[in-house]
Amino acid sequence: MDEAKSGIVSDIAERVFAGRWIAGPYVKDAMNVALRFNANCIGAIINYLGEALSEKKEISYTIDIYSSLIGSIISKSADSQISIKPTQIGLDISYQYAKKNYLKLASAARKKGVFVWLDMEESSKVDDTIRLYYSALKFGNVGICIQSYLRRSEEDITRIASSGGIIRLVKGAYTEPEEVAYGDRAEVTRNYYRLMQILFTNSRKFMIATHDMPIIKRALILNKKYHREIEFAMLNGIRNMDALYLARKGNAVRIYIPFGPSWLKYSIRRLREAGHASLVARSLFSRQRI
Ligand SMILES: Cc1cc2nc3c(=O)[nH]c(=O)nc-3n(C[C@H](O)[C@H](O)[C@H](O)COP(=O)(O)OP(=O)(O)OC[C@H]3O[C@@H](n4cnc5c(N)ncnc54)[C@H](O)[C@@H]3O)c2cc1C
C-alpha cells in the first residue's frame, strides 16, 4: 500500500475505532468526556495513552501531561482519578527511575486530593509494579490493578488486601503464555469470581472493573452481605449505557477514559479482546453516547 493510501486507512481506523474509546489527543478532550460522565453521576479515571517508553524526554513530557491533567481536574472540579502505566513513567529504563517518577506524581496528586491508580501491564512487569505500589502505599491515595487471568493473582491480591491496598480487579488484556495465565476465558472468569470473593472477605474498599454483567450482579448481591465500599468501572465506549443504569440505581461507577495521540496499541487490545469481533461490532453500533 502506498503512503497516501495507508494514511487514509489509518485515518479511517482512528475515526471508527479510536474515536469510540479514546477521548481525543488533548487534556481538554479527556476533561470534556469526564465532565459529561460526571453530569450523569459517573466518575472518571483518566489515562494518558502511552507505554514502553524508553526515552527520558518522552517520559518527562508524559509526567508534565499528567501534572497538567491533575491541575485541570481540580480547576474544573471534576470527579476524576488518574491511572498510570508503569512503563510510561520509566519502568523499561529502571525500577528506581520509575519509582522516582511515580512517587513524584502520586505526591502531587495526593496534595490535590486526586486518587492515582497503577495500571497493570504484561506479566513480566507485575513484580516491579507491585513493588512500586508498595513504595507509595504508606502515603495513601493510591490503588493498583490486578488481573484475574494470572495464576499468581490470588497470592498477590491476598497480600495486597491484607496490607490495606486498594485493588482494581480486571480480567487482563495482554497475550500471556499458558504457564503464567489461564488461557480459557471461562477459567479467567471463574478466577475473577474467586478473587472477588477474597476482596469481599478481606478488603474494605475496592473496584470491580468489568463489563461482564453476571459478575457485576454477583458483586451487588455479595455487597448486601458484606457492605464494602465498592466502585464499578468500565472502559469508555464499551457499555456506557449499562454504566449509566448502574449509576442511576445508586451505585458508585467510574468510566476509564484514555486520551492522547498514541491510540493504536490501546485500540488493538480492545479489538483483540479475546478475539470477539462481534462484541466489538456490537459496541460500535449500539448507543454509547452519554
Ligand atoms: C476500568 C478498567 C480498567 C482496566 N485496566 C486494565 C489494566 O490496568 N490492565 C489490564 O490488563 N487490563 C485492564 N482492563 C481491561 C480488562 O483486563 C479486560 O481486558 C476488559 O475489561 C474486558 O474484560 P471484561 O472483564 O469486560 O470481560 P469480557 O468477558 O471480555 O467481556 C464481558 C462482556 O463485556 C462486553 N465487552 C468486553 N470487551 C468488549 C469490547 N472490546 N467491545 C465490545 N464489547 C466488549 C461484551 O458484552 C462481553 O460479553 C481494564 C478494564 C477496565 C474496565
The ligand as an SDF file (V2000), in Angstrom:
LIG
                    3D

 53 58  0  0  0  0  0  0  0  0999 V2000
  -11.7270    0.3390   34.4060 C   0  0  0  0  0  0  0  0  0  0  0  0
  -10.8920   -0.6950   33.7200 C   0  0  0  0  0  0  0  0  0  0  0  0
   -9.5160   -0.6490   33.8520 C   0  0  0  0  0  0  0  0  0  0  0  0
   -8.7180   -1.6220   33.2380 C   0  0  0  0  0  0  0  0  0  0  0  0
   -7.3700   -1.6350   33.4560 N   0  0  0  0  0  0  0  0  0  0  0  0
   -6.6300   -2.6530   32.9870 C   0  0  0  0  0  0  0  0  0  0  0  0
   -5.2510   -2.7690   33.3120 C   0  0  0  0  0  0  0  0  0  0  0  0
   -4.6740   -1.9360   34.0110 O   0  0  0  0  0  0  0  0  0  0  0  0
   -4.5780   -3.8510   32.8360 N   0  0  0  0  0  0  0  0  0  0  0  0
   -5.1910   -4.8150   32.0630 C   0  0  0  0  0  0  0  0  0  0  0  0
   -4.5340   -5.7970   31.6880 O   0  0  0  0  0  0  0  0  0  0  0  0
   -6.4780   -4.6910   31.7010 N   0  0  0  0  0  0  0  0  0  0  0  0
   -7.2160   -3.6490   32.1450 C   0  0  0  0  0  0  0  0  0  0  0  0
   -8.5340   -3.5540   31.7990 N   0  0  0  0  0  0  0  0  0  0  0  0
   -9.0790   -4.3950   30.7130 C   0  0  0  0  0  0  0  0  0  0  0  0
   -9.5500   -5.7440   31.2040 C   0  0  0  0  0  0  0  0  0  0  0  0
   -8.4540   -6.5190   31.6050 O   0  0  0  0  0  0  0  0  0  0  0  0
  -10.3050   -6.5010   30.1030 C   0  0  0  0  0  0  0  0  0  0  0  0
   -9.4660   -6.6970   29.0190 O   0  0  0  0  0  0  0  0  0  0  0  0
  -11.5710   -5.8000   29.6130 C   0  0  0  0  0  0  0  0  0  0  0  0
  -12.2090   -5.1510   30.6630 O   0  0  0  0  0  0  0  0  0  0  0  0
  -12.5560   -6.8380   29.0370 C   0  0  0  0  0  0  0  0  0  0  0  0
  -12.8730   -7.7920   30.0130 O   0  0  0  0  0  0  0  0  0  0  0  0
  -14.2840   -7.8640   30.7890 P   0  0  0  0  0  0  0  0  0  0  0  0
  -13.9990   -8.0140   32.2390 O   0  0  0  0  0  0  0  0  0  0  0  0
  -15.1340   -6.7470   30.4220 O   0  0  0  0  0  0  0  0  0  0  0  0
  -14.8720   -9.2600   30.3640 O   0  0  0  0  0  0  0  0  0  0  0  0
  -15.1750   -9.8870   28.9460 P   0  0  0  0  0  0  0  0  0  0  0  0
  -15.5440  -11.2900   29.2370 O   0  0  0  0  0  0  0  0  0  0  0  0
  -14.0710   -9.6200   27.9990 O   0  0  0  0  0  0  0  0  0  0  0  0
  -16.3990   -9.0890   28.4650 O   0  0  0  0  0  0  0  0  0  0  0  0
  -17.6650   -9.1350   29.1370 C   0  0  0  0  0  0  0  0  0  0  0  0
  -18.6830   -8.5220   28.2070 C   0  0  0  0  0  0  0  0  0  0  0  0
  -18.3620   -7.1360   28.0020 O   0  0  0  0  0  0  0  0  0  0  0  0
  -18.5100   -6.7590   26.6540 C   0  0  0  0  0  0  0  0  0  0  0  0
  -17.1860   -6.4030   26.0870 N   0  0  0  0  0  0  0  0  0  0  0  0
  -15.9770   -6.5810   26.6650 C   0  0  0  0  0  0  0  0  0  0  0  0
  -14.9970   -6.0710   25.9030 N   0  0  0  0  0  0  0  0  0  0  0  0
  -15.5850   -5.5660   24.8020 C   0  0  0  0  0  0  0  0  0  0  0  0
  -15.1110   -4.8770   23.6290 C   0  0  0  0  0  0  0  0  0  0  0  0
  -13.8230   -4.6000   23.4350 N   0  0  0  0  0  0  0  0  0  0  0  0
  -16.0360   -4.4880   22.7290 N   0  0  0  0  0  0  0  0  0  0  0  0
  -17.3360   -4.7540   22.8990 C   0  0  0  0  0  0  0  0  0  0  0  0
  -17.8590   -5.3790   23.9800 N   0  0  0  0  0  0  0  0  0  0  0  0
  -16.9930   -5.7880   24.9120 C   0  0  0  0  0  0  0  0  0  0  0  0
  -19.1160   -7.9340   25.9840 C   0  0  0  0  0  0  0  0  0  0  0  0
  -20.5080   -7.8500   26.0060 O   0  0  0  0  0  0  0  0  0  0  0  0
  -18.6580   -9.1150   26.8210 C   0  0  0  0  0  0  0  0  0  0  0  0
  -19.5020  -10.2270   26.7590 O   0  0  0  0  0  0  0  0  0  0  0  0
   -9.3360   -2.6260   32.4270 C   0  0  0  0  0  0  0  0  0  0  0  0
  -10.7220   -2.6590   32.3010 C   0  0  0  0  0  0  0  0  0  0  0  0
  -11.4980   -1.7310   32.9430 C   0  0  0  0  0  0  0  0  0  0  0  0
  -12.9770   -1.8260   32.8070 C   0  0  0  0  0  0  0  0  0  0  0  0
  1  2  1  0
  2  3  1  0
  2 52  2  0
  3  4  2  0
  4  5  1  0
  4 50  1  0
  5  6  2  0
  6  7  1  0
  6 13  1  0
  7  8  2  0
  7  9  1  0
  9 10  1  0
 10 11  2  0
 10 12  1  0
 12 13  2  0
 13 14  1  0
 14 15  1  0
 14 50  1  0
 15 16  1  0
 16 17  1  0
 16 18  1  0
 18 19  1  0
 18 20  1  0
 20 21  1  0
 20 22  1  0
 22 23  1  0
 23 24  1  0
 24 25  2  0
 24 26  1  0
 24 27  1  0
 27 28  1  0
 28 29  2  0
 28 30  1  0
 28 31  1  0
 31 32  1  0
 32 33  1  0
 33 34  1  0
 33 48  1  0
 34 35  1  0
 35 36  1  0
 35 46  1  0
 36 37  1  0
 36 45  1  0
 37 38  2  0
 38 39  1  0
 39 40  1  0
 39 45  2  0
 40 41  1  0
 40 42  2  0
 42 43  1  0
 43 44  2  0
 44 45  1  0
 46 47  1  0
 46 48  1  0
 48 49  1  0
 50 51  2  0
 51 52  1  0
 52 53  1  0
M  END
$$$$
